[in-house]
Amino acid sequence: MAALRSAARSLWRRVHPDLFQRHPAAAASNQRAMQDVGAFLDAAAERHHALLTGAPPPPPPPLAVPSAAAGAEAGAMRLTR
C-alpha cells in the first residue's frame, strides 16, 4: 500500500489542478482523475485490511471512464458500470 500511495503522490505533484489555473478544462479533468485515483486507493486499502482481518471485502467503487459515446464534447466523460 505504501508504494501505491507514494506513486499517487508523485502523480498528484505533476497533475494537481492548481498547476493548471490557466487551463480550466484541464484542471477540471485532473480534479476528476485525482478523485478517481483517491477512490481506488481507498478501496485498495479497505480490501487490504479485509484480507488481513478476514472480513469480506467491500465492492469496488464505480469509476468514470472515457467513452466515445459520451457526447459531442471532446473529452467528455460519463459514469459507466
mmCIF file as gemmi writes it, N, C-alpha and C atoms, coordinates in Angstrom:
data_model
loop_
_atom_site.group_PDB
_atom_site.id
_atom_site.type_symbol
_atom_site.label_atom_id
_atom_site.label_alt_id
_atom_site.label_comp_id
_atom_site.label_asym_id
_atom_site.label_entity_id
_atom_site.label_seq_id
_atom_site.pdbx_PDB_ins_code
_atom_site.Cartn_x
_atom_site.Cartn_y
_atom_site.Cartn_z
_atom_site.occupancy
_atom_site.B_iso_or_equiv
_atom_site.pdbx_formal_charge
_atom_site.auth_seq_id
_atom_site.auth_asym_id
_atom_site.pdbx_PDB_model_num
ATOM 1 N N . MET Axp A 1 ? 0.813 -1.191 0 1 0 ? 1 A 1
ATOM 2 C CA . MET Axp A 1 ? 0 0 0 1 0 ? 1 A 1
ATOM 3 C C . MET Axp A 1 ? 0.858 1.257 0 1 0 ? 1 A 1
ATOM 4 N N . ALA Axp A 2 ? 1.962 1.215 0.696 1 0 ? 2 A 1
ATOM 5 C CA . ALA Axp A 2 ? 2.825 2.393 0.753 1 0 ? 2 A 1
ATOM 6 C C . ALA Axp A 2 ? 3.353 2.751 -0.633 1 0 ? 2 A 1
ATOM 7 N N . ALA Axp A 3 ? 3.67 1.744 -1.428 1 0 ? 3 A 1
ATOM 8 C CA . ALA Axp A 3 ? 4.173 2.003 -2.777 1 0 ? 3 A 1
ATOM 9 C C . ALA Axp A 3 ? 3.102 2.649 -3.65 1 0 ? 3 A 1
ATOM 10 N N . LEU Axp A 4 ? 1.847 2.206 -3.504 1 0 ? 4 A 1
ATOM 11 C CA . LEU Axp A 4 ? 0.757 2.814 -4.272 1 0 ? 4 A 1
ATOM 12 C C . LEU Axp A 4 ? 0.549 4.266 -3.869 1 0 ? 4 A 1
ATOM 13 N N . ARG Axp A 5 ? 0.539 4.528 -2.593 1 0 ? 5 A 1
ATOM 14 C CA . ARG Axp A 5 ? 0.335 5.908 -2.124 1 0 ? 5 A 1
ATOM 15 C C . ARG Axp A 5 ? 1.5 6.805 -2.552 1 0 ? 5 A 1
ATOM 16 N N . SER Axp A 6 ? 2.714 6.278 -2.533 1 0 ? 6 A 1
ATOM 17 C CA . SER Axp A 6 ? 3.876 7.05 -2.975 1 0 ? 6 A 1
ATOM 18 C C . SER Axp A 6 ? 3.774 7.39 -4.458 1 0 ? 6 A 1
ATOM 19 N N . ALA Axp A 7 ? 3.363 6.422 -5.263 1 0 ? 7 A 1
ATOM 20 C CA . ALA Axp A 7 ? 3.194 6.666 -6.698 1 0 ? 7 A 1
ATOM 21 C C . ALA Axp A 7 ? 2.09 7.687 -6.935 1 0 ? 7 A 1
ATOM 22 N N . ALA Axp A 8 ? 1.015 7.623 -6.163 1 0 ? 8 A 1
ATOM 23 C CA . ALA Axp A 8 ? -0.082 8.579 -6.315 1 0 ? 8 A 1
ATOM 24 C C . ALA Axp A 8 ? 0.38 9.992 -5.957 1 0 ? 8 A 1
ATOM 25 N N . ARG Axp A 9 ? 1.174 10.127 -4.9 1 0 ? 9 A 1
ATOM 26 C CA . ARG Axp A 9 ? 1.692 11.449 -4.532 1 0 ? 9 A 1
ATOM 27 C C . ARG Axp A 9 ? 2.558 12.018 -5.654 1 0 ? 9 A 1
ATOM 28 N N . SER Axp A 10 ? 3.372 11.179 -6.261 1 0 ? 10 A 1
ATOM 29 C CA . SER Axp A 10 ? 4.211 11.614 -7.379 1 0 ? 10 A 1
ATOM 30 C C . SER Axp A 10 ? 3.345 12.095 -8.545 1 0 ? 10 A 1
ATOM 31 N N . LEU Axp A 11 ? 2.288 11.348 -8.839 1 0 ? 11 A 1
ATOM 32 C CA . LEU Axp A 11 ? 1.362 11.739 -9.897 1 0 ? 11 A 1
ATOM 33 C C . LEU Axp A 11 ? 0.669 13.05 -9.555 1 0 ? 11 A 1
ATOM 34 N N . TRP Axp A 12 ? 0.182 13.183 -8.319 1 0 ? 12 A 1
ATOM 35 C CA . TRP Axp A 12 ? -0.534 14.389 -7.909 1 0 ? 12 A 1
ATOM 36 C C . TRP Axp A 12 ? 0.343 15.631 -8.036 1 0 ? 12 A 1
ATOM 37 N N . ARG Axp A 13 ? 1.639 15.49 -7.763 1 0 ? 13 A 1
ATOM 38 C CA . ARG Axp A 13 ? 2.544 16.639 -7.896 1 0 ? 13 A 1
ATOM 39 C C . ARG Axp A 13 ? 2.642 17.117 -9.344 1 0 ? 13 A 1
ATOM 40 N N . ARG Axp A 14 ? 2.402 16.228 -10.284 1 0 ? 14 A 1
ATOM 41 C CA . ARG Axp A 14 ? 2.506 16.591 -11.708 1 0 ? 14 A 1
ATOM 42 C C . ARG Axp A 14 ? 1.197 17.103 -12.282 1 0 ? 14 A 1
ATOM 43 N N . VAL Axp A 15 ? 0.068 16.639 -11.779 1 0 ? 15 A 1
ATOM 44 C CA . VAL Axp A 15 ? -1.214 16.968 -12.403 1 0 ? 15 A 1
ATOM 45 C C . VAL Axp A 15 ? -2.182 17.69 -11.465 1 0 ? 15 A 1
ATOM 46 N N . HIS Axp A 16 ? -1.698 18.202 -10.353 1 0 ? 16 A 1
ATOM 47 C CA . HIS Axp A 16 ? -2.581 18.878 -9.407 1 0 ? 16 A 1
ATOM 48 C C . HIS Axp A 16 ? -3.315 20.017 -10.113 1 0 ? 16 A 1
ATOM 49 N N . PRO Axp A 17 ? -4.63 20.132 -9.897 1 0 ? 17 A 1
ATOM 50 C CA . PRO Axp A 17 ? -5.41 21.161 -10.59 1 0 ? 17 A 1
ATOM 51 C C . PRO Axp A 17 ? -4.894 22.584 -10.377 1 0 ? 17 A 1
ATOM 52 N N . ASP Axp A 18 ? -4.293 22.869 -9.247 1 0 ? 18 A 1
ATOM 53 C CA . ASP Axp A 18 ? -3.768 24.213 -9.005 1 0 ? 18 A 1
ATOM 54 C C . ASP Axp A 18 ? -2.671 24.59 -10.002 1 0 ? 18 A 1
ATOM 55 N N . LEU Axp A 19 ? -2.016 23.609 -10.58 1 0 ? 19 A 1
ATOM 56 C CA . LEU Axp A 19 ? -0.964 23.875 -11.562 1 0 ? 19 A 1
ATOM 57 C C . LEU Axp A 19 ? -1.53 24.254 -12.932 1 0 ? 19 A 1
ATOM 58 N N . PHE Axp A 20 ? -2.839 24.093 -13.107 1 0 ? 20 A 1
ATOM 59 C CA . PHE Axp A 20 ? -3.475 24.312 -14.406 1 0 ? 20 A 1
ATOM 60 C C . PHE Axp A 20 ? -4.531 25.416 -14.337 1 0 ? 20 A 1
ATOM 61 N N . GLN Axp A 21 ? -4.278 26.452 -13.548 1 0 ? 21 A 1
ATOM 62 C CA . GLN Axp A 21 ? -5.26 27.52 -13.38 1 0 ? 21 A 1
ATOM 63 C C . GLN Axp A 21 ? -5.566 28.247 -14.685 1 0 ? 21 A 1
ATOM 64 N N . ARG Axp A 22 ? -4.627 28.306 -15.578 1 0 ? 22 A 1
ATOM 65 C CA . ARG Axp A 22 ? -4.852 28.981 -16.869 1 0 ? 22 A 1
ATOM 66 C C . ARG Axp A 22 ? -5.583 28.085 -17.864 1 0 ? 22 A 1
ATOM 67 N N . HIS Axp A 23 ? -5.779 26.818 -17.508 1 0 ? 23 A 1
ATOM 68 C CA . HIS Axp A 23 ? -6.442 25.849 -18.382 1 0 ? 23 A 1
ATOM 69 C C . HIS Axp A 23 ? -7.558 25.162 -17.59 1 0 ? 23 A 1
ATOM 70 N N . PRO Axp A 24 ? -8.716 25.835 -17.471 1 0 ? 24 A 1
ATOM 71 C CA . PRO Axp A 24 ? -9.794 25.314 -16.619 1 0 ? 24 A 1
ATOM 72 C C . PRO Axp A 24 ? -10.276 23.908 -16.996 1 0 ? 24 A 1
ATOM 73 N N . ALA Axp A 25 ? -10.325 23.6 -18.286 1 0 ? 25 A 1
ATOM 74 C CA . ALA Axp A 25 ? -10.79 22.267 -18.689 1 0 ? 25 A 1
ATOM 75 C C . ALA Axp A 25 ? -9.816 21.194 -18.208 1 0 ? 25 A 1
ATOM 76 N N . ALA Axp A 26 ? -8.529 21.464 -18.343 1 0 ? 26 A 1
ATOM 77 C CA . ALA Axp A 26 ? -7.52 20.504 -17.887 1 0 ? 26 A 1
ATOM 78 C C . ALA Axp A 26 ? -7.558 20.38 -16.361 1 0 ? 26 A 1
ATOM 79 N N . ALA Axp A 27 ? -7.732 21.504 -15.669 1 0 ? 27 A 1
ATOM 80 C CA . ALA Axp A 27 ? -7.804 21.472 -14.206 1 0 ? 27 A 1
ATOM 81 C C . ALA Axp A 27 ? -9.001 20.635 -13.748 1 0 ? 27 A 1
ATOM 82 N N . ALA Axp A 28 ? -10.156 20.817 -14.404 1 0 ? 28 A 1
ATOM 83 C CA . ALA Axp A 28 ? -11.348 20.053 -14.041 1 0 ? 28 A 1
ATOM 84 C C . ALA Axp A 28 ? -11.153 18.566 -14.322 1 0 ? 28 A 1
ATOM 85 N N . SER Axp A 29 ? -10.547 18.253 -15.45 1 0 ? 29 A 1
ATOM 86 C CA . SER Axp A 29 ? -10.28 16.86 -15.8 1 0 ? 29 A 1
ATOM 87 C C . SER Axp A 29 ? -9.324 16.225 -14.79 1 0 ? 29 A 1
ATOM 88 N N . ASN Axp A 30 ? -8.284 16.958 -14.437 1 0 ? 30 A 1
ATOM 89 C CA . ASN Axp A 30 ? -7.317 16.441 -13.463 1 0 ? 30 A 1
ATOM 90 C C . ASN Axp A 30 ? -7.96 16.259 -12.094 1 0 ? 30 A 1
ATOM 91 N N . GLN Axp A 31 ? -8.869 17.167 -11.734 1 0 ? 31 A 1
ATOM 92 C CA . GLN Axp A 31 ? -9.557 17.048 -10.446 1 0 ? 31 A 1
ATOM 93 C C . GLN Axp A 31 ? -10.37 15.761 -10.4 1 0 ? 31 A 1
ATOM 94 N N . ARG Axp A 32 ? -11.12 15.49 -11.482 1 0 ? 32 A 1
ATOM 95 C CA . ARG Axp A 32 ? -11.916 14.256 -11.524 1 0 ? 32 A 1
ATOM 96 C C . ARG Axp A 32 ? -11.005 13.027 -11.482 1 0 ? 32 A 1
ATOM 97 N N . ALA Axp A 33 ? -9.903 13.078 -12.212 1 0 ? 33 A 1
ATOM 98 C CA . ALA Axp A 33 ? -8.978 11.943 -12.227 1 0 ? 33 A 1
ATOM 99 C C . ALA Axp A 33 ? -8.367 11.719 -10.848 1 0 ? 33 A 1
ATOM 100 N N . MET Axp A 34 ? -8.026 12.807 -10.159 1 0 ? 34 A 1
ATOM 101 C CA . MET Axp A 34 ? -7.462 12.668 -8.811 1 0 ? 34 A 1
ATOM 102 C C . MET Axp A 34 ? -8.482 12.048 -7.859 1 0 ? 34 A 1
ATOM 103 N N . GLN Axp A 35 ? -9.755 12.415 -8.018 1 0 ? 35 A 1
ATOM 104 C CA . GLN Axp A 35 ? -10.794 11.823 -7.183 1 0 ? 35 A 1
ATOM 105 C C . GLN Axp A 35 ? -10.924 10.326 -7.459 1 0 ? 35 A 1
ATOM 106 N N . ASP Axp A 36 ? -10.818 9.941 -8.731 1 0 ? 36 A 1
ATOM 107 C CA . ASP Axp A 36 ? -10.88 8.515 -9.084 1 0 ? 36 A 1
ATOM 108 C C . ASP Axp A 36 ? -9.697 7.75 -8.497 1 0 ? 36 A 1
ATOM 109 N N . VAL Axp A 37 ? -8.504 8.333 -8.589 1 0 ? 37 A 1
ATOM 110 C CA . VAL Axp A 37 ? -7.314 7.673 -8.025 1 0 ? 37 A 1
ATOM 111 C C . VAL Axp A 37 ? -7.47 7.549 -6.509 1 0 ? 37 A 1
ATOM 112 N N . GLY Axp A 38 ? -7.956 8.6 -5.873 1 0 ? 38 A 1
ATOM 113 C CA . GLY Axp A 38 ? -8.18 8.55 -4.428 1 0 ? 38 A 1
ATOM 114 C C . GLY Axp A 38 ? -9.181 7.475 -4.046 1 0 ? 38 A 1
ATOM 115 N N . ALA Axp A 39 ? -10.265 7.359 -4.823 1 0 ? 39 A 1
ATOM 116 C CA . ALA Axp A 39 ? -11.271 6.322 -4.557 1 0 ? 39 A 1
ATOM 117 C C . ALA Axp A 39 ? -10.666 4.932 -4.734 1 0 ? 39 A 1
ATOM 118 N N . PHE Axp A 40 ? -9.833 4.774 -5.768 1 0 ? 40 A 1
ATOM 119 C CA . PHE Axp A 40 ? -9.167 3.494 -5.986 1 0 ? 40 A 1
ATOM 120 C C . PHE Axp A 40 ? -8.258 3.148 -4.812 1 0 ? 40 A 1
ATOM 121 N N . LEU Axp A 41 ? -7.473 4.117 -4.351 1 0 ? 41 A 1
ATOM 122 C CA . LEU Axp A 41 ? -6.563 3.861 -3.234 1 0 ? 41 A 1
ATOM 123 C C . LEU Axp A 41 ? -7.335 3.536 -1.951 1 0 ? 41 A 1
ATOM 124 N N . ASP Axp A 42 ? -8.44 4.239 -1.717 1 0 ? 42 A 1
ATOM 125 C CA . ASP Axp A 42 ? -9.258 3.94 -0.537 1 0 ? 42 A 1
ATOM 126 C C . ASP Axp A 42 ? -9.819 2.523 -0.613 1 0 ? 42 A 1
ATOM 127 N N . ALA Axp A 43 ? -10.319 2.142 -1.797 1 0 ? 43 A 1
ATOM 128 C CA . ALA Axp A 43 ? -10.865 0.794 -1.971 1 0 ? 43 A 1
ATOM 129 C C . ALA Axp A 43 ? -9.775 -0.258 -1.803 1 0 ? 43 A 1
ATOM 130 N N . ALA Axp A 44 ? -8.582 0.021 -2.336 1 0 ? 44 A 1
ATOM 131 C CA . ALA Axp A 44 ? -7.469 -0.927 -2.197 1 0 ? 44 A 1
ATOM 132 C C . ALA Axp A 44 ? -7.077 -1.085 -0.726 1 0 ? 44 A 1
ATOM 133 N N . ALA Axp A 45 ? -7.074 0.016 0.016 1 0 ? 45 A 1
ATOM 134 C CA . ALA Axp A 45 ? -6.743 -0.049 1.442 1 0 ? 45 A 1
ATOM 135 C C . ALA Axp A 45 ? -7.797 -0.859 2.204 1 0 ? 45 A 1
ATOM 136 N N . GLU Axp A 46 ? -9.079 -0.664 1.858 1 0 ? 46 A 1
ATOM 137 C CA . GLU Axp A 46 ? -10.147 -1.429 2.519 1 0 ? 46 A 1
ATOM 138 C C . GLU Axp A 46 ? -10.027 -2.922 2.203 1 0 ? 46 A 1
ATOM 139 N N . ARG Axp A 47 ? -9.718 -3.237 0.952 1 0 ? 47 A 1
ATOM 140 C CA . ARG Axp A 47 ? -9.553 -4.65 0.572 1 0 ? 47 A 1
ATOM 141 C C . ARG Axp A 47 ? -8.333 -5.257 1.275 1 0 ? 47 A 1
ATOM 142 N N . HIS Axp A 48 ? -7.262 -4.486 1.356 1 0 ? 48 A 1
ATOM 143 C CA . HIS Axp A 48 ? -6.06 -4.97 2.038 1 0 ? 48 A 1
ATOM 144 C C . HIS Axp A 48 ? -6.373 -5.25 3.513 1 0 ? 48 A 1
ATOM 145 N N . HIS Axp A 49 ? -7.094 -4.334 4.145 1 0 ? 49 A 1
ATOM 146 C CA . HIS Axp A 49 ? -7.479 -4.521 5.544 1 0 ? 49 A 1
ATOM 147 C C . HIS Axp A 49 ? -8.37 -5.755 5.687 1 0 ? 49 A 1
ATOM 148 N N . ALA Axp A 50 ? -9.31 -5.936 4.739 1 0 ? 50 A 1
ATOM 149 C CA . ALA Axp A 50 ? -10.198 -7.096 4.795 1 0 ? 50 A 1
ATOM 150 C C . ALA Axp A 50 ? -9.404 -8.393 4.677 1 0 ? 50 A 1
ATOM 151 N N . LEU Axp A 51 ? -8.406 -8.401 3.806 1 0 ? 51 A 1
ATOM 152 C CA . LEU Axp A 51 ? -7.576 -9.605 3.665 1 0 ? 51 A 1
ATOM 153 C C . LEU Axp A 51 ? -6.821 -9.916 4.953 1 0 ? 51 A 1
ATOM 154 N N . LEU Axp A 52 ? -6.343 -8.874 5.617 1 0 ? 52 A 1
ATOM 155 C CA . LEU Axp A 52 ? -5.578 -9.076 6.846 1 0 ? 52 A 1
ATOM 156 C C . LEU Axp A 52 ? -6.463 -9.525 8.01 1 0 ? 52 A 1
ATOM 157 N N . THR Axp A 53 ? -7.725 -9.068 8.026 1 0 ? 53 A 1
ATOM 158 C CA . THR Axp A 53 ? -8.594 -9.37 9.163 1 0 ? 53 A 1
ATOM 159 C C . THR Axp A 53 ? -9.562 -10.514 8.896 1 0 ? 53 A 1
ATOM 160 N N . GLY Axp A 54 ? -9.689 -10.938 7.631 1 0 ? 54 A 1
ATOM 161 C CA . GLY Axp A 54 ? -10.623 -11.998 7.295 1 0 ? 54 A 1
ATOM 162 C C . GLY Axp A 54 ? -12.041 -11.516 7.055 1 0 ? 54 A 1
ATOM 163 N N . ALA Axp A 55 ? -12.24 -10.204 7.072 1 0 ? 55 A 1
ATOM 164 C CA . ALA Axp A 55 ? -13.569 -9.635 6.81 1 0 ? 55 A 1
ATOM 165 C C . ALA Axp A 55 ? -13.858 -9.7 5.308 1 0 ? 55 A 1
ATOM 166 N N . PRO Axp A 56 ? -15.133 -9.711 4.924 1 0 ? 56 A 1
ATOM 167 C CA . PRO Axp A 56 ? -15.44 -9.716 3.489 1 0 ? 56 A 1
ATOM 168 C C . PRO Axp A 56 ? -15.035 -8.385 2.858 1 0 ? 56 A 1
ATOM 169 N N . PRO Axp A 57 ? -14.466 -8.411 1.658 1 0 ? 57 A 1
ATOM 170 C CA . PRO Axp A 57 ? -14.032 -7.162 1.023 1 0 ? 57 A 1
ATOM 171 C C . PRO Axp A 57 ? -15.23 -6.347 0.542 1 0 ? 57 A 1
ATOM 172 N N . PRO Axp A 58 ? -15.099 -5.024 0.552 1 0 ? 58 A 1
ATOM 173 C CA . PRO Axp A 58 ? -16.189 -4.178 0.055 1 0 ? 58 A 1
ATOM 174 C C . PRO Axp A 58 ? -16.233 -4.211 -1.471 1 0 ? 58 A 1
ATOM 175 N N . PRO Axp A 59 ? -17.369 -3.859 -2.065 1 0 ? 59 A 1
ATOM 176 C CA . PRO Axp A 59 ? -17.434 -3.814 -3.528 1 0 ? 59 A 1
ATOM 177 C C . PRO Axp A 59 ? -16.593 -2.649 -4.051 1 0 ? 59 A 1
ATOM 178 N N . PRO Axp A 60 ? -16.042 -2.769 -5.253 1 0 ? 60 A 1
ATOM 179 C CA . PRO Axp A 60 ? -15.242 -1.673 -5.802 1 0 ? 60 A 1
ATOM 180 C C . PRO Axp A 60 ? -16.132 -0.492 -6.187 1 0 ? 60 A 1
ATOM 181 N N . PRO Axp A 61 ? -15.593 0.735 -6.079 1 0 ? 61 A 1
ATOM 182 C CA . PRO Axp A 61 ? -16.399 1.901 -6.455 1 0 ? 61 A 1
ATOM 183 C C . PRO Axp A 61 ? -16.473 2.035 -7.972 1 0 ? 61 A 1
ATOM 184 N N . PRO Axp A 62 ? -17.555 2.641 -8.493 1 0 ? 62 A 1
ATOM 185 C CA . PRO Axp A 62 ? -17.62 2.887 -9.941 1 0 ? 62 A 1
ATOM 186 C C . PRO Axp A 62 ? -16.638 3.989 -10.317 1 0 ? 62 A 1
ATOM 187 N N . LEU Axp A 63 ? -16.085 3.917 -11.498 1 0 ? 63 A 1
ATOM 188 C CA . LEU Axp A 63 ? -15.134 4.92 -11.981 1 0 ? 63 A 1
ATOM 189 C C . LEU Axp A 63 ? -15.645 5.548 -13.263 1 0 ? 63 A 1
ATOM 190 N N . ALA Axp A 64 ? -15.327 6.812 -13.457 1 0 ? 64 A 1
ATOM 191 C CA . ALA Axp A 64 ? -15.646 7.479 -14.711 1 0 ? 64 A 1
ATOM 192 C C . ALA Axp A 64 ? -14.562 7.111 -15.721 1 0 ? 64 A 1
ATOM 193 N N . VAL Axp A 65 ? -14.968 6.654 -16.878 1 0 ? 65 A 1
ATOM 194 C CA . VAL Axp A 65 ? -14.008 6.281 -17.922 1 0 ? 65 A 1
ATOM 195 C C . VAL Axp A 65 ? -14.375 6.982 -19.218 1 0 ? 65 A 1
ATOM 196 N N . PRO Axp A 66 ? -13.379 7.319 -20.047 1 0 ? 66 A 1
ATOM 197 C CA . PRO Axp A 66 ? -13.684 7.971 -21.314 1 0 ? 66 A 1
ATOM 198 C C . PRO Axp A 66 ? -14.553 7.064 -22.187 1 0 ? 66 A 1
ATOM 199 N N . SER Axp A 67 ? -15.453 7.682 -22.914 1 0 ? 67 A 1
ATOM 200 C CA . SER Axp A 67 ? -16.332 6.923 -23.781 1 0 ? 67 A 1
ATOM 201 C C . SER Axp A 67 ? -16.545 7.692 -25.07 1 0 ? 67 A 1
ATOM 202 N N . ALA Axp A 68 ? -16.457 7.001 -26.193 1 0 ? 68 A 1
ATOM 203 C CA . ALA Axp A 68 ? -16.674 7.644 -27.49 1 0 ? 68 A 1
ATOM 204 C C . ALA Axp A 68 ? -18.11 8.113 -27.614 1 0 ? 68 A 1
ATOM 205 N N . ALA Axp A 69 ? -19.035 7.472 -26.918 1 0 ? 69 A 1
ATOM 206 C CA . ALA Axp A 69 ? -20.443 7.827 -26.991 1 0 ? 69 A 1
ATOM 207 C C . ALA Axp A 69 ? -20.853 8.788 -25.885 1 0 ? 69 A 1
ATOM 208 N N . ALA Axp A 70 ? -19.895 9.375 -25.199 1 0 ? 70 A 1
ATOM 209 C CA . ALA Axp A 70 ? -20.203 10.215 -24.052 1 0 ? 70 A 1
ATOM 210 C C . ALA Axp A 70 ? -20.869 11.533 -24.446 1 0 ? 70 A 1
ATOM 211 N N . GLY Axp A 71 ? -20.718 11.948 -25.652 1 0 ? 71 A 1
ATOM 212 C CA . GLY Axp A 71 ? -21.34 13.192 -26.083 1 0 ? 71 A 1
ATOM 213 C C . GLY Axp A 71 ? -20.525 13.857 -27.165 1 0 ? 71 A 1
ATOM 214 N N . ALA Axp A 72 ? -21.04 14.964 -27.639 1 0 ? 72 A 1
ATOM 215 C CA . ALA Axp A 72 ? -20.374 15.662 -28.734 1 0 ? 72 A 1
ATOM 216 C C . ALA Axp A 72 ? -19.119 16.391 -28.258 1 0 ? 72 A 1
ATOM 217 N N . GLU Axp A 73 ? -19.063 16.744 -26.986 1 0 ? 73 A 1
ATOM 218 C CA . GLU Axp A 73 ? -17.929 17.483 -26.476 1 0 ? 73 A 1
ATOM 219 C C . GLU Axp A 73 ? -16.69 16.585 -26.43 1 0 ? 73 A 1
ATOM 220 N N . ALA Axp A 74 ? -15.591 17.069 -26.97 1 0 ? 74 A 1
ATOM 221 C CA . ALA Axp A 74 ? -14.346 16.292 -26.96 1 0 ? 74 A 1
ATOM 222 C C . ALA Axp A 74 ? -13.887 16.078 -25.524 1 0 ? 74 A 1
ATOM 223 N N . GLY Axp A 75 ? -13.497 14.871 -25.227 1 0 ? 75 A 1
ATOM 224 C CA . GLY Axp A 75 ? -13.012 14.547 -23.897 1 0 ? 75 A 1
ATOM 225 C C . GLY Axp A 75 ? -14.101 14.392 -22.861 1 0 ? 75 A 1
ATOM 226 N N . ALA Axp A 76 ? -15.342 14.309 -23.292 1 0 ? 76 A 1
ATOM 227 C CA . ALA Axp A 76 ? -16.451 14.173 -22.339 1 0 ? 76 A 1
ATOM 228 C C . ALA Axp A 76 ? -16.327 12.849 -21.596 1 0 ? 76 A 1
ATOM 229 N N . MET Axp A 77 ? -16.781 12.855 -20.356 1 0 ? 77 A 1
ATOM 230 C CA . MET Axp A 77 ? -16.715 11.656 -19.533 1 0 ? 77 A 1
ATOM 231 C C . MET Axp A 77 ? -18.131 11.302 -19.111 1 0 ? 77 A 1
ATOM 232 N N . ARG Axp A 78 ? -18.351 10.01 -18.88 1 0 ? 78 A 1
ATOM 233 C CA . ARG Axp A 78 ? -19.626 9.584 -18.294 1 0 ? 78 A 1
ATOM 234 C C . ARG Axp A 78 ? -19.344 8.427 -17.351 1 0 ? 78 A 1
ATOM 235 N N . LEU Axp A 79 ? -20.233 8.257 -16.409 1 0 ? 79 A 1
ATOM 236 C CA . LEU Axp A 79 ? -20.088 7.196 -15.424 1 0 ? 79 A 1
ATOM 237 C C . LEU Axp A 79 ? -20.564 5.895 -16.052 1 0 ? 79 A 1
ATOM 238 N N . THR Axp A 80 ? -19.699 4.888 -16.04 1 0 ? 80 A 1
ATOM 239 C CA . THR Axp A 80 ? -20.069 3.576 -16.566 1 0 ? 80 A 1
ATOM 240 C C . THR Axp A 80 ? -19.943 2.561 -15.454 1 0 ? 80 A 1
ATOM 241 N N . ARG Axp A 81 ? -20.721 1.531 -15.559 1 0 ? 81 A 1
ATOM 242 C CA . ARG Axp A 81 ? -20.677 0.473 -14.529 1 0 ? 81 A 1
ATOM 243 C C . ARG Axp A 81 ? -20.417 -0.835 -15.169 1 0 ? 81 A 1
